[in-house]
């Protein structure tokens, strides 16, 4: 330890435990601990003492210690709450000693190194007592070739697969000389270090086996670790909402909704009705946000240039029944009767099941939302030439000619400002229908309800009564 | 003093016997009686084990009669001093007789702080240990060899500091002999709790005045423990001398162990108890004491115990890690 610096360094703090000013050596320590001057006290032990002195309003005197990158500091400070009306403290320094950081304990250092190697190793192999390779496992792309070569020739000495620095002729060398050796591997541009661990515990001179770890000096450069497929990367980047934002937001929003529902249902205890209603508002706003997120993800997908659907042989009538079943509860809440195709009725079509269901849920959901209570919604399927069509008709207010002209536009909500939706549903549905070589249209007159018609290609082969062959897609 | 954070071992908090917990839902008289009976059973069942423990014939039990009496005495003295301060703050006259129940009430409040109870318990153990070392090895509890060296130091500041500690230690010995503890000798954290206790029993403005007065008079740097830690800080690397208990005396030994091992001082004193021998060995090792020093202290304190085998395999880092993991559960 160096000798104590005599004299008192004075520092002042404020009510928020910020150092207003500080003399050396305290000022340097504050900066070395990552703090600023003036700024919040960055020396943990000092901060604790100052905070207590301020809170207790007592003169405290404590030994504190701190570590800088190069030194261990121990000091003895007196901290006195200021009486001048400010809520801060005055710090004086009685002793100040520095010592080099404690030298590493040899054993524990070795132990730490082993742990670090375990963590960083990108290649591990089990060797027998002659250092011949038995098993390998590899998690570095640039060592995959090495792993393959070793696996193709089991039982060979591991040093014959790599270039060990300073080992010109590949003679058997004592394992202690290889532990820590630098080496190069064909196929990898990185420099590697070998860690050899004898497998027996009693540290006999001739171990009965080894574990070999290869540790690199630097991580694999990113350009090598990825397939250099720019086109693929570009497509992936395009779907930012669906692939990056939506997954991150879905869980927290769902949690908001779930918690708001818990409050609304007063599951956690009695609550005034006003607050329960607020919770209900929170839940429905959260649900809207979640729907919007789904819509935006879909929008992103359908607007991508390479968007395509995966057509399959489906039964349009069955999909309609399924969609009606999913929305039956919502319809019943408004006492709306859903008249779906009867069981037994079929209409084979070529389309992607998932997408058709999505369109139908959107159409029927809209119909329920905008129809009066105690009304009826009809869902009919029929074949019209080459096409299979499905009609959703309601008894709602209908659409004027102007409204019908714009209803499929993006973000079009026909002047509605309620919390019903994003104005994306019909736009997405039409894009989906057209991507399946079909279409989505509307016929309506104000006051006479709306008729939305989805058409997709009719599956003529399936109607022959024989099992249809699989589609070539 | 590295505060009491972290490694406090003693936890007396939480009532072992809780006979009056109110029941929330109204029950039939029969149910209530039955519940009261089962609570009473808990109390009845604990009587014998507690008595057996208290009555056991060990001189240096952690809960011996003397220890309990010392704790009671010190807490009582703290209460009386606080009441004196209250009284003089109210009318400026000499302290009057306090109502007995007010002192008892204040004592109860003081006992609510685990930290304060541990501190007072540790002081009682410290006094007892110092007396034991005096009778067994002739170590003077006040003027120890280490302190003599410092008083004779060529560094006048250090010599003066050693003298101030010597005086504080002598006063402390006299107080402890009378089972007393001056209020202004408490570490800041505990004094803070004492002030809160005083305000709790007397929420009027005179309590505020009394608190202001105590804050004005208090200076942690001049307490015995403050002086001990400053003395050790000024000794720098030589502070490791204080890890030899017969050379430094119990007071400086405990403070040195606190600084070097990270145990708080009260826990460091508790570690000298024979039930805590493993903790003592590890604390000394983690404080960087050499193996023979660890063994000497261990055998000085516990001549009847065997020194742990293979202890030499444990380095300071490992000892510190063990120590930290050991304090996460109560007692050994």
Interface residues (C-beta under 8 A of the other chain):
Chain A: X1 X3 X4 X6 X45 X48 X49 X52 X53 X55 X56 X57 X58 X59 X60 X61 X62 X63 X64 X65 X74 X75 X76 X78 X81 X94 X95 X97 X99 X105 X107 X108
Chain B: X1 X2 X3 X5 X157 X188 X189 X191 X192 X195 X215 X218 X219 X220 X221 X226 X229 X230 X232 X233 X234 X236 X237 X259 X315 X316 X317 X318
